[in-house]
Amino acid sequence: MGEHEVVIVGGGPTGLMLAAELSLAGVDVVIVERRPNQDLAGSRARGLHARTIEVLDQRGVADRFLCQGKAMQVAGFGHCPLDISDFPTRHNYGLALMQQETERTLAAWLDELAVPVRRDREVTGFSQDDEGVTVNLAGGDSLRARYLVGCDGGRSVTRKMAGIDFAAWDASVSYLIAEVELTSEPPWGIRTGDRGTNAIGKVGDGERASVVLVEPEVREGDEPGLDQLRAALVAAYGSDFGAHNPTWLSRFTDMARQAVSYREGRVLLAGDAAHVHSPVGGQGLNLGVQDAVNLGWKLAQVLRGMSPESLLDTYQALKMDEPRKRYAAMMSGLDIHYDLGAGHPLLGRRMPDLDLITDGGPRRVFTLLHQARPVLLNFGRPGVLDSLSAPWADRVRRLDVRYSGSWELPAMGPVPAPTAVLIRPDGHVAWVEDANPQGIFEALGVWFGPPASSSLRP
């Protein structure tokens, strides 16, 4: 029985990256991989996103990938491209690189790190106890480790044997993806239809074509036939262009699944073994690599006795407040921020509906906007801005108020209390008093026109 600290099942991008992470931390790790080598059938993932390139850079190997791929802007939402070239990162781009090259590069790195990989072997079962996990392999031999990590894909044997449920959202659309020969020339490029996007592109010298097609009806399973590919071509283009001799042909859907737990005792999951979803957007491989980085250092610290085993619970903390708040605020419109220049966090954002104290009694901020007029609020400094704003008194309502509670913005959290704010009729803050209170002149002029009498301005 082979003894190791960690056994990783699966030698794809997630398993390879996790093995590298553990090896760098001095952990005795071995990979069990059912394939005899890193060869892949089909296109699989086609590139790396910015954060993945960053984590590779953090380990000193990013250049190995960059020299093979093409840097380009790949981010987008729906059909809207999102340019990140102005983001404050050295890698403000994506990298077009086929998964096979990514895997080969990671595997070469592991060779340098002297990480053993048991290829052409399959896991047939395992059992765990208080001290570790015994992993049974086809052929009769076994491995013993303190932890077992399943990086063995969406059909993970590790996950199934651990008894971890894989919660699902059913598919609403299915696609065929293939590389084939065509006897007649198709319309090259992307075509958007009622059910989704179709595309036909040249491969190499153009003798073969790469095809992505929306199927007329939702189908499951990843072993479609050539007849189904031809039918999908006819449905999308009115012709099958004589499609024949496919190099590879597979299906994907927008079905999503997530393991209800990423850990069961001494068995953990990472990458597609823990979560699968539509490949549109190219998130799968990237999430797996980042899973590996998140898990790797935590598992190493537990194995070295530097951290308690409870540190591993943070790896599977699926409910996180920050993403919930950020995405919920974005989808509900509460995070809208107009770029009105540098300054207080309130500038350009919606004014919170605070419970104010005025000379006339308690008032909510939103009630002050009922007449669709701008409002200038002074907090605790009565009359101090009256002379500055006087030329706009016919257009801007001025009010001295008090507020003793905390200031908080959706997704951002607490912000410093301002001394004065100018609120536009739409509820967004047009000016916040800071070190230069004279800035109110510019804000009033920009949003509410010239002053009634320029002689009143200093």
PETAPE-V529729 format. One record per residue. N is the residue number from 1. OMEGA is omega in whole degrees, -180 to 180 (999 if undefined). NEAR is the number of other ideal C-beta (glycine too) atoms within 12 Angstrom. D_LAST is the distance of its C-alpha to the last C-alpha in Angstrom with 2 decimals. Layout:
# PETAPE-V529729
n=N omega=OMEGA near=NEAR d_last=D_LAST
n=N omega=OMEGA near=NEAR d_last=D_LAST
This chain:
# PETAPE-V529729
n=1 omega=179 near=16 d_last=87.59
n=2 omega=-179 near=21 d_last=84.57
n=3 omega=177 near=19 d_last=82.22
n=4 omega=176 near=32 d_last=78.46
n=5 omega=-179 near=30 d_last=75.33
n=6 omega=169 near=45 d_last=73.77
n=7 omega=176 near=51 d_last=75.37
n=8 omega=177 near=52 d_last=73.09
n=9 omega=180 near=51 d_last=74.60
n=10 omega=-179 near=45 d_last=73.25
n=11 omega=172 near=43 d_last=72.41
n=12 omega=-178 near=43 d_last=69.66
n=13 omega=-178 near=48 d_last=66.06
n=14 omega=-179 near=50 d_last=65.38
n=15 omega=179 near=52 d_last=68.62
n=16 omega=-179 near=42 d_last=68.33
n=17 omega=179 near=50 d_last=64.78
n=18 omega=179 near=51 d_last=65.75
n=19 omega=178 near=47 d_last=68.79
n=20 omega=179 near=42 d_last=66.72
n=21 omega=-178 near=42 d_last=64.27
n=22 omega=180 near=43 d_last=67.16
n=23 omega=178 near=34 d_last=69.03
n=24 omega=179 near=26 d_last=66.03
n=25 omega=178 near=28 d_last=66.02
n=26 omega=-179 near=19 d_last=69.72
n=27 omega=175 near=33 d_last=71.03
n=28 omega=-174 near=27 d_last=74.50
n=29 omega=176 near=45 d_last=73.86
n=30 omega=176 near=37 d_last=76.00
n=31 omega=171 near=46 d_last=75.32
n=32 omega=-175 near=42 d_last=77.89
n=33 omega=-177 near=35 d_last=77.45
n=34 omega=178 near=25 d_last=79.81
n=35 omega=178 near=25 d_last=79.16
n=36 omega=179 near=13 d_last=81.21
n=37 omega=-177 near=15 d_last=78.21
n=38 omega=180 near=29 d_last=74.56
n=39 omega=-180 near=19 d_last=75.52
n=40 omega=173 near=25 d_last=73.87
n=41 omega=-179 near=19 d_last=74.93
n=42 omega=-173 near=27 d_last=72.15
n=43 omega=-177 near=29 d_last=68.56
n=44 omega=-178 near=30 d_last=67.05
n=45 omega=-173 near=38 d_last=63.49
n=46 omega=178 near=33 d_last=61.89
n=47 omega=-178 near=37 d_last=59.08
n=48 omega=175 near=46 d_last=56.81
n=49 omega=-172 near=38 d_last=53.26
n=50 omega=-177 near=32 d_last=50.56
n=51 omega=177 near=28 d_last=51.16
n=52 omega=177 near=42 d_last=54.90
n=53 omega=178 near=35 d_last=54.39
n=54 omega=-177 near=28 d_last=52.21
n=55 omega=174 near=32 d_last=54.96
n=56 omega=176 near=37 d_last=57.49
n=57 omega=178 near=22 d_last=55.25
n=58 omega=179 near=23 d_last=55.07
n=59 omega=174 near=28 d_last=58.86
n=60 omega=-176 near=15 d_last=58.92
n=61 omega=-176 near=31 d_last=60.66
n=62 omega=-177 near=30 d_last=57.94
n=63 omega=179 near=18 d_last=58.95
n=64 omega=179 near=26 d_last=62.43
n=65 omega=-177 near=39 d_last=61.02
n=66 omega=-178 near=28 d_last=58.29
n=67 omega=-179 near=14 d_last=60.87
n=68 omega=-174 near=23 d_last=62.89
n=69 omega=-180 near=29 d_last=60.27
n=70 omega=178 near=19 d_last=57.49
n=71 omega=-179 near=25 d_last=53.83
n=72 omega=177 near=25 d_last=52.03
n=73 omega=-174 near=21 d_last=49.51
n=74 omega=-177 near=32 d_last=51.59
n=75 omega=178 near=24 d_last=49.26
n=76 omega=177 near=19 d_last=48.89
n=77 omega=-173 near=13 d_last=48.85
n=78 omega=178 near=12 d_last=51.26
n=79 omega=-178 near=12 d_last=51.23
n=80 omega=178 near=8 d_last=47.62
n=81 omega=-180 near=15 d_last=47.44
n=82 omega=-178 near=20 d_last=44.89
n=83 omega=179 near=17 d_last=43.87
n=84 omega=-176 near=22 d_last=43.39
n=85 omega=177 near=19 d_last=43.06
n=86 omega=179 near=10 d_last=39.52
n=87 omega=-178 near=18 d_last=40.69
n=88 omega=176 near=10 d_last=40.46
n=89 omega=177 near=20 d_last=44.23
n=90 omega=-177 near=18 d_last=46.66
n=91 omega=-178 near=29 d_last=48.61
n=92 omega=-178 near=23 d_last=46.14
n=93 omega=170 near=29 d_last=49.00
n=94 omega=-180 near=38 d_last=52.36
n=95 omega=176 near=39 d_last=55.74
n=96 omega=-177 near=25 d_last=58.41
n=97 omega=-178 near=37 d_last=61.65
n=98 omega=-177 near=30 d_last=64.76
n=99 omega=-178 near=35 d_last=65.82
n=100 omega=179 near=26 d_last=69.11
n=101 omega=177 near=31 d_last=67.41
n=102 omega=-180 near=42 d_last=65.11
n=103 omega=-179 near=36 d_last=68.17
n=104 omega=180 near=25 d_last=70.17
n=105 omega=176 near=33 d_last=67.42
n=106 omega=-179 near=43 d_last=67.06
n=107 omega=178 near=32 d_last=70.86
n=108 omega=177 near=21 d_last=71.10
n=109 omega=179 near=30 d_last=68.57
n=110 omega=176 near=34 d_last=70.75
n=111 omega=178 near=19 d_last=73.78
n=112 omega=-180 near=17 d_last=72.06
n=113 omega=179 near=28 d_last=71.32
n=114 omega=176 near=15 d_last=75.01
n=115 omega=180 near=34 d_last=74.36
n=116 omega=177 near=24 d_last=77.61
n=117 omega=177 near=36 d_last=77.59
n=118 omega=-175 near=32 d_last=80.68
n=119 omega=179 near=21 d_last=80.79
n=120 omega=180 near=15 d_last=82.92
n=121 omega=179 near=30 d_last=83.11
n=122 omega=176 near=24 d_last=82.24
n=123 omega=180 near=40 d_last=81.59
n=124 omega=179 near=22 d_last=84.14
n=125 omega=175 near=22 d_last=83.06
n=126 omega=175 near=34 d_last=81.78
n=127 omega=-179 near=23 d_last=82.07
n=128 omega=177 near=26 d_last=79.86
n=129 omega=-176 near=14 d_last=80.54
n=130 omega=-175 near=10 d_last=78.74
n=131 omega=-177 near=14 d_last=79.04
n=132 omega=-175 near=26 d_last=78.34
n=133 omega=173 near=37 d_last=79.24
n=134 omega=-175 near=27 d_last=82.46
n=135 omega=-180 near=43 d_last=81.89
n=136 omega=-179 near=26 d_last=84.92
n=137 omega=175 near=28 d_last=85.19
n=138 omega=-177 near=17 d_last=87.43
n=139 omega=173 near=14 d_last=90.59
n=140 omega=-180 near=10 d_last=91.09
n=141 omega=-175 near=18 d_last=89.11
n=142 omega=178 near=27 d_last=86.09
n=143 omega=177 near=36 d_last=83.07
n=144 omega=-179 near=28 d_last=81.85
n=145 omega=176 near=38 d_last=78.21
n=146 omega=178 near=35 d_last=75.91
n=147 omega=176 near=44 d_last=73.54
n=148 omega=179 near=49 d_last=73.90
n=149 omega=178 near=55 d_last=70.97
n=150 omega=174 near=48 d_last=71.45
n=151 omega=-170 near=48 d_last=69.62
n=152 omega=167 near=40 d_last=72.21
n=153 omega=-175 near=35 d_last=70.20
n=154 omega=177 near=34 d_last=69.79
n=155 omega=-173 near=19 d_last=73.51
n=156 omega=173 near=36 d_last=73.42
n=157 omega=-180 near=30 d_last=76.84
n=158 omega=-179 near=46 d_last=75.22
n=159 omega=-179 near=41 d_last=73.06
n=160 omega=-180 near=24 d_last=76.01
n=161 omega=178 near=25 d_last=78.34
n=162 omega=179 near=35 d_last=75.78
n=163 omega=-179 near=18 d_last=75.67
n=164 omega=180 near=28 d_last=71.91
n=165 omega=-179 near=17 d_last=70.96
n=166 omega=-174 near=29 d_last=69.00
n=167 omega=-170 near=18 d_last=66.90
n=168 omega=166 near=19 d_last=66.47
n=169 omega=-173 near=16 d_last=64.41
n=170 omega=180 near=14 d_last=66.67
n=171 omega=174 near=23 d_last=66.17
n=172 omega=179 near=17 d_last=64.77
n=173 omega=176 near=27 d_last=65.36
n=174 omega=-178 near=30 d_last=67.62
n=175 omega=168 near=37 d_last=67.55
n=176 omega=177 near=46 d_last=70.23
n=177 omega=-173 near=37 d_last=69.48
n=178 omega=168 near=40 d_last=72.06
n=179 omega=-173 near=30 d_last=73.05
n=180 omega=169 near=33 d_last=75.77
n=181 omega=178 near=27 d_last=77.50
n=182 omega=179 near=32 d_last=77.04
n=183 omega=176 near=16 d_last=79.55
n=184 omega=-174 near=17 d_last=77.10
n=185 omega=-180 near=16 d_last=73.53
n=186 omega=170 near=30 d_last=70.90
n=187 omega=-176 near=19 d_last=67.35
n=188 omega=176 near=19 d_last=65.59
n=189 omega=-175 near=17 d_last=62.26
n=190 omega=177 near=19 d_last=60.54
n=191 omega=180 near=24 d_last=61.12
n=192 omega=179 near=15 d_last=59.46
n=193 omega=-178 near=21 d_last=61.71
n=194 omega=-175 near=12 d_last=61.66
n=195 omega=-179 near=21 d_last=62.71
n=196 omega=-174 near=30 d_last=60.89
n=197 omega=173 near=24 d_last=60.77
n=198 omega=180 near=33 d_last=63.79
n=199 omega=174 near=28 d_last=63.96
n=200 omega=-178 near=36 d_last=66.61
n=201 omega=179 near=25 d_last=66.06
n=202 omega=176 near=19 d_last=68.31
n=203 omega=178 near=22 d_last=69.74
n=204 omega=-177 near=12 d_last=70.53
n=205 omega=175 near=7 d_last=72.37
n=206 omega=179 near=15 d_last=72.11
n=207 omega=179 near=16 d_last=75.65
n=208 omega=-178 near=22 d_last=74.32
n=209 omega=172 near=38 d_last=71.43
n=210 omega=-172 near=34 d_last=69.15
n=211 omega=171 near=43 d_last=68.79
n=212 omega=-172 near=37 d_last=66.59
n=213 omega=171 near=43 d_last=67.53
n=214 omega=178 near=35 d_last=66.69
n=215 omega=180 near=34 d_last=69.95
n=216 omega=178 near=22 d_last=70.78
n=217 omega=-180 near=17 d_last=71.56
n=218 omega=178 near=21 d_last=70.45
n=219 omega=179 near=26 d_last=73.07
n=220 omega=178 near=18 d_last=73.48
n=221 omega=-176 near=19 d_last=75.22
n=222 omega=178 near=27 d_last=74.63
n=223 omega=179 near=16 d_last=77.91
n=224 omega=180 near=29 d_last=77.55
n=225 omega=180 near=19 d_last=80.11
n=226 omega=179 near=24 d_last=79.93
n=227 omega=179 near=16 d_last=80.79
n=228 omega=177 near=29 d_last=77.66
n=229 omega=179 near=40 d_last=75.57
n=230 omega=179 near=29 d_last=77.15
n=231 omega=179 near=24 d_last=76.59
n=232 omega=176 near=39 d_last=72.90
n=233 omega=179 near=36 d_last=72.62
n=234 omega=-180 near=21 d_last=74.32
n=235 omega=-176 near=24 d_last=72.04
n=236 omega=-172 near=34 d_last=68.88
n=237 omega=-178 near=29 d_last=70.03
n=238 omega=180 near=16 d_last=73.22
n=239 omega=175 near=20 d_last=75.31
n=240 omega=176 near=30 d_last=76.31
n=241 omega=178 near=26 d_last=76.47
n=242 omega=-178 near=19 d_last=79.75
n=243 omega=180 near=36 d_last=78.22
n=244 omega=175 near=22 d_last=80.81
n=245 omega=180 near=18 d_last=81.52
n=246 omega=173 near=28 d_last=78.48
n=247 omega=174 near=24 d_last=77.70
n=248 omega=-177 near=27 d_last=76.06
n=249 omega=-180 near=33 d_last=75.04
n=250 omega=-177 near=30 d_last=73.24
n=251 omega=169 near=31 d_last=71.19
n=252 omega=-179 near=36 d_last=67.97
n=253 omega=175 near=33 d_last=66.21
n=254 omega=175 near=26 d_last=62.97
n=255 omega=179 near=28 d_last=64.91
n=256 omega=176 near=24 d_last=63.21
n=257 omega=176 near=28 d_last=64.91
n=258 omega=177 near=26 d_last=63.86
n=259 omega=-179 near=35 d_last=66.08
n=260 omega=175 near=20 d_last=65.63
n=261 omega=177 near=25 d_last=65.82
n=262 omega=-178 near=36 d_last=65.46
n=263 omega=171 near=36 d_last=67.89
n=264 omega=-177 near=28 d_last=71.29
n=265 omega=-179 near=22 d_last=72.50
n=266 omega=179 near=32 d_last=72.99
n=267 omega=180 near=44 d_last=72.41
n=268 omega=180 near=48 d_last=68.95
n=269 omega=176 near=50 d_last=67.69
n=270 omega=178 near=50 d_last=65.19
n=271 omega=-177 near=45 d_last=64.12
n=272 omega=175 near=38 d_last=65.85
n=273 omega=-179 near=44 d_last=68.28
n=274 omega=-177 near=45 d_last=65.40
n=275 omega=174 near=35 d_last=63.48
n=276 omega=-176 near=33 d_last=64.07
n=277 omega=178 near=26 d_last=61.96
n=278 omega=178 near=23 d_last=61.42
n=279 omega=178 near=31 d_last=61.30
n=280 omega=-177 near=26 d_last=58.57
n=281 omega=175 near=24 d_last=55.61
n=282 omega=-176 near=32 d_last=57.87
n=283 omega=-169 near=30 d_last=57.06
n=284 omega=-180 near=36 d_last=60.60
n=285 omega=-178 near=43 d_last=61.49
n=286 omega=177 near=38 d_last=58.00
n=287 omega=180 near=32 d_last=58.06
n=288 omega=178 near=46 d_last=61.51
n=289 omega=-179 near=47 d_last=60.50
n=290 omega=169 near=33 d_last=57.55
n=291 omega=-176 near=40 d_last=59.92
n=292 omega=180 near=47 d_last=62.10
n=293 omega=179 near=34 d_last=59.37
n=294 omega=-177 near=30 d_last=58.25
n=295 omega=-170 near=44 d_last=61.85
n=296 omega=-177 near=41 d_last=63.20
n=297 omega=179 near=29 d_last=61.49
n=298 omega=-180 near=36 d_last=61.88
n=299 omega=180 near=42 d_last=65.59
n=300 omega=-179 near=33 d_last=66.10
n=301 omega=177 near=24 d_last=64.54
n=302 omega=-180 near=30 d_last=66.75
n=303 omega=-179 near=30 d_last=69.82
n=304 omega=179 near=19 d_last=69.04
n=305 omega=180 near=11 d_last=68.67
n=306 omega=-179 near=15 d_last=65.09
n=307 omega=177 near=19 d_last=63.77
n=308 omega=-180 near=14 d_last=65.45
n=309 omega=179 near=22 d_last=66.76
n=310 omega=176 near=14 d_last=64.04
n=311 omega=-180 near=23 d_last=61.64
n=312 omega=178 near=33 d_last=63.39
n=313 omega=179 near=18 d_last=62.23
n=314 omega=178 near=22 d_last=58.65
n=315 omega=-178 near=34 d_last=59.97
n=316 omega=177 near=28 d_last=60.96
n=317 omega=-172 near=18 d_last=58.01
n=318 omega=-180 near=20 d_last=57.50
n=319 omega=-178 near=11 d_last=54.90
n=320 omega=-176 near=13 d_last=51.56
n=321 omega=-174 near=14 d_last=48.39
n=322 omega=177 near=14 d_last=45.92
n=323 omega=179 near=15 d_last=47.44
n=324 omega=-178 near=16 d_last=47.96
n=325 omega=-176 near=21 d_last=44.35
n=326 omega=-177 near=19 d_last=42.97
n=327 omega=179 near=17 d_last=45.24
n=328 omega=178 near=16 d_last=45.16
n=329 omega=180 near=24 d_last=41.35
n=330 omega=-177 near=17 d_last=41.40
n=331 omega=180 near=16 d_last=44.11
n=332 omega=177 near=15 d_last=42.56
n=333 omega=-177 near=16 d_last=39.08
n=334 omega=-179 near=24 d_last=37.50
n=335 omega=-176 near=22 d_last=36.45
n=336 omega=-177 near=21 d_last=34.38
n=337 omega=175 near=22 d_last=31.46
n=338 omega=-177 near=18 d_last=29.04
n=339 omega=179 near=11 d_last=27.72
n=340 omega=178 near=24 d_last=23.94
n=341 omega=-180 near=19 d_last=23.77
n=342 omega=178 near=13 d_last=24.49
n=343 omega=-178 near=25 d_last=23.49
n=344 omega=180 near=30 d_last=24.87
n=345 omega=179 near=28 d_last=28.26
n=346 omega=-172 near=38 d_last=26.98
n=347 omega=180 near=31 d_last=24.62
n=348 omega=-179 near=30 d_last=26.39
n=349 omega=-180 near=35 d_last=29.19
n=350 omega=-180 near=32 d_last=30.28
n=351 omega=177 near=38 d_last=28.95
n=352 omega=-180 near=31 d_last=31.91
n=353 omega=-175 near=22 d_last=33.20
n=354 omega=172 near=31 d_last=32.68
n=355 omega=-174 near=19 d_last=34.07
n=356 omega=170 near=31 d_last=31.06
n=357 omega=178 near=21 d_last=31.13
n=358 omega=178 near=25 d_last=28.94
n=359 omega=179 near=14 d_last=29.15
n=360 omega=179 near=12 d_last=31.35
n=361 omega=-179 near=12 d_last=33.63
n=362 omega=178 near=16 d_last=34.20
n=363 omega=170 near=25 d_last=32.71
n=364 omega=179 near=20 d_last=33.13
n=365 omega=-175 near=31 d_last=30.17
n=366 omega=178 near=21 d_last=32.05
n=367 omega=178 near=21 d_last=32.54
n=368 omega=-179 near=30 d_last=28.79
n=369 omega=-177 near=24 d_last=29.07
n=370 omega=-179 near=14 d_last=31.95
n=371 omega=178 near=13 d_last=30.00
n=372 omega=177 near=15 d_last=28.80
n=373 omega=175 near=24 d_last=25.10
n=374 omega=-177 near=36 d_last=22.45
n=375 omega=175 near=40 d_last=21.91
n=376 omega=-178 near=42 d_last=19.26
n=377 omega=172 near=42 d_last=21.21
n=378 omega=180 near=31 d_last=20.29
n=379 omega=172 near=30 d_last=23.28
n=380 omega=178 near=19 d_last=24.01
n=381 omega=-173 near=17 d_last=20.54
n=382 omega=172 near=18 d_last=20.30
n=383 omega=-171 near=17 d_last=17.05
n=384 omega=-179 near=20 d_last=14.90
n=385 omega=-176 near=32 d_last=13.00
n=386 omega=-177 near=21 d_last=13.20
n=387 omega=-180 near=18 d_last=9.75
n=388 omega=-176 near=31 d_last=8.41
n=389 omega=-176 near=37 d_last=11.28
n=390 omega=-180 near=25 d_last=11.62
n=391 omega=179 near=26 d_last=11.18
n=392 omega=-175 near=36 d_last=14.14
n=393 omega=180 near=22 d_last=16.15
n=394 omega=-177 near=17 d_last=18.86
n=395 omega=-174 near=26 d_last=19.57
n=396 omega=177 near=36 d_last=18.90
n=397 omega=-180 near=29 d_last=20.85
n=398 omega=-176 near=33 d_last=19.35
n=399 omega=173 near=33 d_last=21.91
n=400 omega=-175 near=26 d_last=22.45
n=401 omega=174 near=35 d_last=25.59
n=402 omega=178 near=23 d_last=27.93
n=403 omega=-175 near=29 d_last=30.22
n=404 omega=-178 near=13 d_last=32.76
n=405 omega=179 near=16 d_last=34.72
n=406 omega=177 near=14 d_last=34.66
n=407 omega=-178 near=27 d_last=32.58
n=408 omega=179 near=21 d_last=34.85
n=409 omega=178 near=30 d_last=34.73
n=410 omega=179 near=26 d_last=37.91
n=411 omega=-179 near=27 d_last=39.63
n=412 omega=-177 near=22 d_last=36.93
n=413 omega=-176 near=17 d_last=37.66
n=414 omega=175 near=15 d_last=35.45
n=415 omega=179 near=23 d_last=31.79
n=416 omega=178 near=21 d_last=29.36
n=417 omega=178 near=25 d_last=27.72
n=418 omega=176 near=33 d_last=23.98
n=419 omega=177 near=28 d_last=21.53
n=420 omega=178 near=37 d_last=19.75
n=421 omega=174 near=46 d_last=20.59
n=422 omega=-174 near=46 d_last=19.60
n=423 omega=176 near=41 d_last=22.94
n=424 omega=179 near=30 d_last=23.79
n=425 omega=179 near=22 d_last=26.44
n=426 omega=177 near=21 d_last=29.07
n=427 omega=178 near=30 d_last=28.54
n=428 omega=-175 near=30 d_last=27.10
n=429 omega=-177 near=38 d_last=24.15
n=430 omega=-179 near=39 d_last=21.21
n=431 omega=174 near=43 d_last=18.96
n=432 omega=-180 near=36 d_last=19.81
n=433 omega=175 near=33 d_last=17.62
n=434 omega=-178 near=22 d_last=18.68
n=435 omega=-177 near=11 d_last=17.63
n=436 omega=-179 near=17 d_last=14.25
n=437 omega=179 near=25 d_last=12.69
n=438 omega=179 near=19 d_last=9.58
n=439 omega=179 near=26 d_last=12.44
n=440 omega=179 near=38 d_last=12.38
n=441 omega=-179 near=27 d_last=10.04
n=442 omega=-179 near=21 d_last=12.91
n=443 omega=180 near=37 d_last=15.56
n=444 omega=-180 near=33 d_last=14.57
n=445 omega=-178 near=24 d_last=14.36
n=446 omega=-172 near=19 d_last=17.61
n=447 omega=-173 near=28 d_last=19.58
n=448 omega=172 near=30 d_last=18.52
n=449 omega=-179 near=15 d_last=17.34
n=450 omega=180 near=17 d_last=14.31
n=451 omega=179 near=24 d_last=11.99
n=452 omega=179 near=19 d_last=13.76
n=453 omega=-176 near=12 d_last=11.25
n=454 omega=-180 near=13 d_last=8.63
n=455 omega=-179 near=9 d_last=7.52
n=456 omega=178 near=18 d_last=6.47
n=457 omega=179 near=20 d_last=3.80
n=458 omega=999 near=13 d_last=0.00
